[in-house]
Amino acid sequence: PAVMRFVYTTDTVLESAGAVMVVAEVNNPSNVPMSYIIARNDALSTATIVTDYTFQNAPFTHEQGIFYDTVYYHIIDDQLIEPSEIAVLNFIQVSVNDSFVVDSTYTLSILDNDTLTFSFNGAGFSYVEDTGLVQVKVTISSPVDTATSVKVMLAQGNATNGVDFTFTDTTIVFPANSIDTQSIWVHIIDDAIVEPNEQINFN
């Protein structure tokens, strides 16, 4: 019978790897053509098709001889902080003269290399002096399985705290598994003085 096997049965890549090549070796000693499919094994995989990667099941047909068939995973960098995942391939027999050897399952380990980041929702905003309370919004790049906090602090600017505005350094807490925008508040003081525009900065 014809024999199929994966040349390498395991590999480990970063989530940012892009395309990952998988090679199968086929040895068909018979003059009878053989056919098989390299297919996803979703039951054994912890990575999710379309969300974590894409892969198209690939059919092959060969006459007599030794052949090397190549397929590709396309890894999706989803920017989410998550544990390592695996994506599994195996052979599906099409011809009656196909058989498998020990190396008939391929397992790809996908390691997450995303970094959790916090950012302000917008680089800058302008308000008139009599606006009063102003909202400053903070976002998180990915949900994580524990509560996560970040401190928002005043940075150097030409507006004076206590004179032009009031603000106290504030710690924002993002609940577990949340990507909801969190807010802090700044009170702008209307001092009724004619003066140049002033700036409040935050880290």
WORAPE-V923144 format. One record per residue. N is the residue number from 1. RES is the residue in three letters. SS is DSSP state (H for helix, E for strand, - for the rest). D_CENTER is the distance of its C-alpha to the mean C-alpha in whole Angstrom. Layout:
{{N,RES,SS,D_CENTER} {N,RES,SS,D_CENTER}}
This chain:
{{1,PRO,-,42} {2,ALA,E,39} {3,VAL,E,37} {4,MET,E,33} {5,ARG,E,31} {6,PHE,E,27} {7,VAL,-,28} {8,TYR,-,25} {9,THR,-,24} {10,THR,E,21} {11,ASP,E,19} {12,THR,E,16} {13,VAL,E,13} {14,LEU,E,10} {15,GLU,-,7} {16,SER,-,8} {17,ALA,-,11} {18,GLY,-,12} {19,ALA,E,15} {20,VAL,E,16} {21,MET,E,20} {22,VAL,E,22} {23,VAL,E,25} {24,ALA,E,28} {25,GLU,E,32} {26,VAL,E,34} {27,ASN,E,38} {28,ASN,E,40} {29,PRO,-,44} {30,SER,-,46} {31,ASN,-,47} {32,VAL,-,45} {33,PRO,-,42} {34,MET,E,39} {35,SER,E,36} {36,TYR,E,32} {37,ILE,E,29} {38,ILE,E,25} {39,ALA,E,23} {40,ARG,E,20} {41,ASN,-,21} {42,ASP,-,19} {43,ALA,-,22} {44,LEU,-,21} {45,SER,-,17} {46,THR,-,14} {47,ALA,-,11} {48,THR,-,12} {49,ILE,E,13} {50,VAL,-,12} {51,THR,-,9} {52,ASP,-,7} {53,TYR,E,10} {54,THR,E,13} {55,PHE,-,17} {56,GLN,-,20} {57,ASN,-,23} {58,ALA,E,25} {59,PRO,E,29} {60,PHE,E,32} {61,THR,E,35} {62,HIS,E,38} {63,GLU,-,41} {64,GLN,-,43} {65,GLY,E,41} {66,ILE,E,38} {67,PHE,E,35} {68,TYR,E,31} {69,ASP,E,29} {70,THR,E,25} {71,VAL,E,22} {72,TYR,E,19} {73,TYR,E,15} {74,HIS,E,13} {75,ILE,E,9} {76,ILE,-,7} {77,ASP,-,4} {78,ASP,-,2} {79,GLN,-,3} {80,LEU,-,4} {81,ILE,-,7} {82,GLU,-,8} {83,PRO,-,11} {84,SER,-,11} {85,GLU,E,11} {86,ILE,E,14} {87,ALA,E,15} {88,VAL,E,19} {89,LEU,E,21} {90,ASN,E,25} {91,PHE,E,28} {92,ILE,E,30} {93,GLN,E,34} {94,VAL,-,35} {95,SER,-,39} {96,VAL,-,41} {97,ASN,-,41} {98,ASP,E,38} {99,SER,E,37} {100,PHE,E,34} {101,VAL,-,35} {102,VAL,-,33} {103,ASP,-,30} {104,SER,-,29} {105,THR,E,25} {106,TYR,E,22} {107,THR,E,19} {108,LEU,E,16} {109,SER,E,14} {110,ILE,E,11} {111,LEU,E,10} {112,ASP,-,7} {113,ASN,-,8} {114,ASP,-,7} {115,THR,-,10} {116,LEU,-,11} {117,THR,-,13} {118,PHE,E,16} {119,SER,E,18} {120,PHE,E,21} {121,ASN,-,20} {122,GLY,-,23} {123,ALA,-,24} {124,GLY,-,28} {125,PHE,-,30} {126,SER,-,34} {127,TYR,-,36} {128,VAL,-,40} {129,GLU,H,42} {130,ASP,H,43} {131,THR,H,40} {132,GLY,-,40} {133,LEU,E,36} {134,VAL,E,33} {135,GLN,E,30} {136,VAL,E,27} {137,LYS,E,23} {138,VAL,E,20} {139,THR,E,17} {140,ILE,E,14} {141,SER,-,10} {142,SER,-,9} {143,PRO,-,11} {144,VAL,-,12} {145,ASP,-,15} {146,THR,-,18} {147,ALA,-,20} {148,THR,E,19} {149,SER,E,21} {150,VAL,E,21} {151,LYS,E,25} {152,VAL,E,26} {153,MET,-,29} {154,LEU,E,32} {155,ALA,E,31} {156,GLN,-,35} {157,GLY,-,36} {158,ASN,-,39} {159,ALA,-,39} {160,THR,-,41} {161,ASN,E,40} {162,GLY,-,43} {163,VAL,-,44} {164,ASP,-,42} {165,PHE,E,39} {166,THR,E,39} {167,PHE,-,35} {168,THR,-,35} {169,ASP,-,31} {170,THR,E,29} {171,THR,E,27} {172,ILE,E,24} {173,VAL,E,22} {174,PHE,E,19} {175,PRO,-,20} {176,ALA,-,18} {177,ASN,-,15} {178,SER,-,16} {179,ILE,-,14} {180,ASP,-,18} {181,THR,-,19} {182,GLN,E,22} {183,SER,E,25} {184,ILE,E,28} {185,TRP,E,31} {186,VAL,E,34} {187,HIS,E,37} {188,ILE,E,39} {189,ILE,-,43} {190,ASP,-,45} {191,ASP,-,48} {192,ALA,-,50} {193,ILE,-,50} {194,VAL,-,50} {195,GLU,-,48} {196,PRO,-,45} {197,ASN,-,41} {198,GLU,-,39} {199,GLN,-,36} {200,ILE,-,34} {201,ASN,E,31} {202,PHE,E,28} {203,ASN,-,26}}
